[in-house]
Amino acid sequence: MSTFKLKYIIFLCLPFVSVGCKSFLNEEVYTEYDPNKFLTDASGIDALLTGAYAQSRIIGYDHRNYTYMMNEFNTDITFETGGGLEKDAVPFIQFNWSVNNSFLNSFWDKMYKAIASSNSVIVLTDQLNTLDQEKRNKIQAEAKFIRSSSYYFLYNLFGPTPLIDIPPNATPQEIEEIGKSTKRPNVETFVNYMVSDLEFAKQHLPLVESPIGRATKGAALGYLMKIYLKEKNWNKVSETTQEIIQLKQYELYNNYTRLFAIEGEGNKEYIFRAPCIAQSGYQNNYMAHTFPPNYPILTNWVNFGAQFRTYSAFYKTFEATDKRRELLIRNYTDISGKNIELLEDKNGKHLDDVRSFKYWPDPNGVGENMGNDIVYIRYADVLLSRAEALNELNGPNQESIDLINQVRGRVQASLIQLSHYPSKETLRDFLLAERGREFFSEGLRREDLIRHNKFIQSARDRGFAAKDYQVLFPIPLQQIDANPNLSQNEGY
């Protein structure tokens, strides 16, 4: 195959589950590229990979929807009221989401676009005969990293989803048919697929993130850790976290209150992130949702009517000395000079209106658009995941205690002692609570509660009629309509 049509490149970047492509397939092709020239040029390679990265980035409103609506509003940390978002947030808060929820469907589409883009890179590089093996491996490692991490995000929400592989020289019609007919695999097949991609990626990715946001060996290991943690494969969690530690590339940042601020972005704690800038489409817009009413914001910022609120009970799990608590705003003086309480009223009643300023506002933000990078995996997660794995394998042990104390010592929380945890269960419960304090506003709470078998009961404790099967979201009805071979999750 000496030439590769631009139309085919574009087609591969579309979601495989999309429909209504007849007009596209009838378009006339005006330009053809020789892949041996296009992809051996650094700009050509970067163009394809950059497109795949862009499809996979969970930033802007995708970040709001995935991180908060789908993974925090249904937990014991955060919920939302007000603005136009409330009607969309309520189903996630109250555990009555529908099978045709548009936010779930949009996220499904987004991740499959990233998977499609990754597949296009893999197919194209396999066809090149002028690309040396080392460069080919590096390109494919990045593509497989993007593909596997995208599948991981889908797995977190829906369980196993269709695995889309494109055979060599497949026509656009054949590709479309694959997307419209592929069944869901079982858990073992799905997990092994992600692991295989990431094992390849970790062998061929560089140690150092360059430029910011590109995959590294540590990032591939980080997603392997997340997969094994979800599967409760404690031996593999222990092995993988030790590999990350032994890379000696990462360390806890010494100032937690600025870890997520613009000035803290040069830290060595980030393992994988999405770079953001204060521009629509590339932004972090979290803070516009969390400023309380009439908060004295800068004139270049905006305060949304949609309000992200933190439960008072969660705030009270922090010790007074814990620096992490400084990012939870419990009261403020509004623009009229009035003091506003957010934690509790004068009678001690919880107001459940604490605000998380974890992504400390970007002073150069423009409206809702701020440039704080969004962090997917960081070193503190490695330390606490290893502590959890060792406890599950061996019961309370000094290494787990020391790992936890690294995280707590950084924020001036009191250090814990092994003698205070007589059983695996007591240390397990402490770890779950500590992960809440460490990772609030990062979208990890739902998966942590599910892993500890407390997600559904936690919702019931808040007064919601959560069902056992709601540990997974439904496969979007729109996708089942497009692919009749898709099976729905139990209970929906």
N, C-alpha and C positions, 0 to 999 in steps of 0.2 A: 504494500500500500504506500505509494510514493507521495500522495497528497492527502491532506485532511481538511475537510470543509469547515469553515467558520460556523456554519449552521449547526453542525454536529457538536462543536464545542459548546455553543450556547445551549443546545438541547440538553446536554448532559448536566448543565448547571440548573436545570429546572427540577422541581420536586417530582419524584417518580410516581407519586399518587395523584398528580394533577390530571385534569380531564379537559376536554374542549380544545384539543390541539390541532384540529383539522386545518384551520386557516394558517397556523404556523407552519405546518408540514408542507403546505402548498406554496410557501414563499420562494421566490426566485433567489438563487445564490449568485451574488455579484463578486464575491471575493473568496479566494482559496489560499490557504497557508500551507507551506511545506513544513511539517513538524520538525524535520531535522534541522531547519534553520530557526523556526519560531521558538522551540523549547531548549535549544542549546544556547540561546542568547539569555543572559541573566535576567533581562527585563521581561522576556516572555515567560520564563519559569515563575518569576515573582508575581506576574500578572495573574496567572492561574491560581497560585497558592494564596495570594492576597485575596482573591475572590472567595476562595474556600474559607479562609479565616473570617472574612467579613460576614459570610452567611452564618457562621457559627457563633458570632459574638452575641452574648446576651447583655445588651446595653440599652439605654434609653427606656422606652416603654416595655420592651421585652424583659428587661431587668426588673422593672416594677411588677410586671405580671407574673413572671416565673418565681422570682425570689420571695416576693411578699404575698401576693394573692394566693399562689399555689402552695407555698412552702412555709409561710409564717402566720398568715391570718387565721389558719386553722389550728394554731398551737396556743400554748399558754403564755406566749410572750407579747404578741402584737395583734391588733385588729385595726379596722378603718371605719370612719364615719364621715359623712358630709360629701359635698360636691357631686359631680356627675358619676364618680367612680362607685359610690356607695351601693347602687343597685347591682353593680357587677361584682362587688366584693362580698355582699351579704351571702350569696350561695356558698362561697368558700368558707366564710366564717361560721355559718350555721349548718354546714354539712348537708346541703340540699342541692348540690350542683346537678346539672342535667346532662344527658348523653349528647346533646348537641350544643354544648357550651362553646361559644365562639373563641374564647381565650385558649382553651385546650386545643381546639382545632388549629388555631393560628400557630401555636407553639409546635404542634406536630408538623405542620407545613414547613416552618422555619428550619427545624432540625433535619428534615429530609432534603431540603435545599442544600444544607451544608454537606450532608452525606452524598448527594448527587455531585456536588462540586468536587468533593474528595475523590469520588470514583472516577470522575473525568480526568483528574491529574494522574491517577494510577493507570488508567487505560492508555492515556497518551504516552506516558513515560515507558510503558511496556513496549510500545511500538517503535521507539527510537533506537537506531543502530549506531548513532554517533556519540551517545552519552555514556561516559565511563561509569563503571559500576558504583564507585563511591558516591558520585553525584546523584545517580539514580536512586541509591538507597536513602540518601538524605532527603530527596524530594518525596519519595514514597513514605518515608518515616513521618514526615510532617502531615502528609495526606491521611495516613492511617491514624495518626494521633487525632486529627480533626474528626475523622469518621467515628472512631471509638468513643471519644468524649461526647459527641452528639448522640450516639446511641445510649451512652450512660444517662444523659439528661432525660431521654425518652423512657429509659428503664426505671428511673426514679419515680416517674409519674404513672406510667402505664403497665409496667412489667415488660416482658419481651414483646418487641414489635418486629415487623418483617425485616429480614436481612436482605439487602439489595446488592447483588453482585452482577456485574455486567460482563458477559462473555466477550472475548476478542472479536472485533469486526461486527458487533451487533448493529443492526439498523435502528434508526429512531423508532420505527414501528415495533420492533422486537423489544426495545427498551421500555416503551410505553406499556406493552403487554406484561412485562415482568412486574412493573409497578402496580398494575391493576389486578394481578392474580396471585402474588406471593403470599403464602400463609405465614402465620406467626410460628416461630420455632418454640421448643420447650426452653425452660430456664437454663439447663445445662449447655445446650447448643449456643444460646445467646451469650451467656457469660464467657464461654470458651472463645467465641468469635472476638469479643471485645479484648479479652486477655491476649489472644494471638496478635492482634493489631498493636497493642501496647508493648508487648514483648519485643516485637520487631522495632517499634519506635524507640524504645529505650536503648537498643543496641546501636542505633545510627543517628540519634539526635545529639546535638552539642551540649556541653555542660552549662554554657553561659547563654543567657537570654539576650539575643541580639538580632533584630531590634526588639524593643519592648513589646511583649505580647506574643512573641514567637515561641513555639514549643521547644522544650529542652528534655534532656534525660530525666531530670528531676520531676518535670511536669508529667511525663509518661508514668513514672513510678508513683506519682501522686494519685493519678486516676486508677492505677492498679490497686493502690491502697484503698481507695474509696469503694471500688468494686468488691474487694475481699471483705471490707468492713460490712458492706451491705449484706453479703452472703454469710457473714459470721464465720468466715474461714480464718480462725484466729492464728493458726500457724503461718499462713501466708501474709496476714497483716503484720505479724511480728517480723517475718523475713523482709518484707518490702519496706517497712519503716526503718529497719536497720540499714538497708541499702541506701535510703535517702540520707540518713544521718551520716553514713560513712562517705558520702560524696563531699562533705565538708564545704558545701556551697551556701548553706542556710544557717541563720541564727535568729533568735528572737530580737525584735527591735526594742530598744531600751525605753521608748516613750510611747506607751499604748495609746494615750490620748491623741497622738498625732500620727498613729500608724496608718490611718485611712485619709489623712489630710494631704493636701498638695505637697507640703514641705516634707512629708514622710515617705514619698514614693520611691526614693532611692534606697530604701531599706533592703536587707537581705532575708527578710521573712517571707516575702511573696515568692511562691513557687510557680503559680500561673495566674495571670490576670488578663483583663480586657482593658487596653489603654483607652482613655476617654479624653476628649477635649471639650471646651465650653462652646459647642456648636451643635445645632439640631441635627440629629441622626448619628452623632458620635458622642453623645453626652451621658453623664450620670445625672438623672433628674430626681434622685431620692429626696434631697433636702426640701424641695418645693412642697413635698407632701407632708413633711414633719414639722415645719415651723408652726407653732401654735398661733391662734388668732391674735392679730395686732402685735405680733412679735416685732421688735425693732430691727428689721432687716436692712441691709444696704439698699440703696436706690437702684442698683443694677441687678438685684434679685427679685424673685416673685414668690408669693405665698399662695398656694392653692387652697381651694375650699375643701378638697379631699384631704383628710387628716389621718395620718398614721399615728395610732395611740398605743402606748405600752401599758400593760397591766401593772397596777400598784403592787400586787403580790410578788411579781417578778422583781421589781425594784428592791423590795425588802429582803431578797435573798442575798444581797451584797453586803459585805462588811463595810463599816463606815470608812475604813482606811483604803478600801479597794479603789484603785485609780480608774478602773473600768466604769465605776458608778458616775464618775465626773462627766461622762458622755451621755448620761440620762438626765434630762432637765426636769426637775421636780417643781420649780417655780420660776417666775420671771417678772420683770416690771414692763408693762406694755407701753405702747407709744403715748398713752395719755398719762403715764406715771402711776398707774394702778398696779399693785402687786397681785399677781395671779398664782393661785396654788393649783398644782396639777396632780399631786400625789394623793392627798386626802383632805377632807374638810376639817373644820375646827372640832368636830365631834369624833374624828378619827375614821370616818367613813371613806373607803377607797373611792377615788375619783376615776381611776383607770385612764388617766390622761397624761401620763409621763411621756416625754418625747425623746427619742433616740437621735442624738447628733453624732452618730458614729462616723459617717462620712462628713467630717467637719467642713462647713461651707467654704467653697472656693472663693477667695476675695475677688477674683477676676471673672466669676461666673456671670453669665448673661441670661437674665430671666430665669427660666427653669434649668438652663444648661450649665452644668458644672463639669470641671475637668478631672475630678477624682477618679483614679483608676478603680475598676471593680475587680475585687479579688475572688477567685474561685477556690484556690488551694493555698494555704500558708503553713509555715513551719509549726506553729502551735498545734495545728490539727494532727501533724505527724506525731508530736510528742504525746498528745492525749490519746490518739488512736493506739499507739504502742502501749501506753499504760493500760488501756482497756483490754487489749489482746493478752497481755501478760497476766492480768487479773483473771481473765476467763480461762487461761491455760493452767495457771498455778495457784490461783487464789491470791489474797493480799501478799504483796512482796515489796521489798525495799526499792527495787528499780522502778516499779510503778509509782511509788510514793515520791521518789526523786524526780521523775518526769513531771508529775503533777506540780510539784513544788517549783520546778523551773518556770512553769506558766504562772503560778500564783505569786512567786517571788518577784517576777517582773512588774507586777501591779501592786505590790506592797500589801497583798492579802496575807493573812496568817498562814504559816506553813503547817501542813498536816503531819501526823505521826502514824506509823504503821500500827502501833498498839491500839489506836482508836478505831481500827477497822477489823473486827474479829472474823468476818466472813466475806466471801466473794460477793454476796448480795449487798452488804453495806458499802463496800467500795464501789460496786457497780452503780448504786444509786447516787453516790457522791459524784462519780464521774459524769453521769447524765446531767446533774445539776451544774457541775462545773463547766461542761460544754455549753450549757445555756448561757452562763455568765460570760464565757469567752467569745462565743460566736453569735450573740444576738445581732439582729439586722443583717446577717449574712446568708440567710436562707437554708440553714442546716438543721433547724429545730425539728421539722416534720420527719426527716429521715432518721434523726437520732431517737425521737419518740417511738417511731415504728420499730426500729431495731431493738429497743428495750421493751417492746410490747406494751407501751403506755399511751400510744397515740389516740386510740378510740376511747379509752377510759378517761383520758384527760379532757376530751371533748364533752363526754357525758358529765364530768364533774363541773363543767362550765354551763351545763343546762341544755346541751344540744343532743338530739336523738341520733347520734352517730351509729352507723351500722358496721359490723366487723369487716365487711368486704370493702369499706371505704379507705382502707390502707392503700388502695389503688384508685386512680381516676378511671372513668369509662373511656374506652376507645371511642374517639369522636364519631358520631353518627355519620358525619359527612364523609369520613374515610371508609366506613363500612359500605356506604352507598356506592363509593367509587371502586371498592374492591370487595366483592361478595365473598371472597375466601377468608376475609378477616373475621376472627371470632371475638366476641365481646367478653370483657372481664366478668367474672362471676358476680351476680347480684344486680347487674344493670339490665 
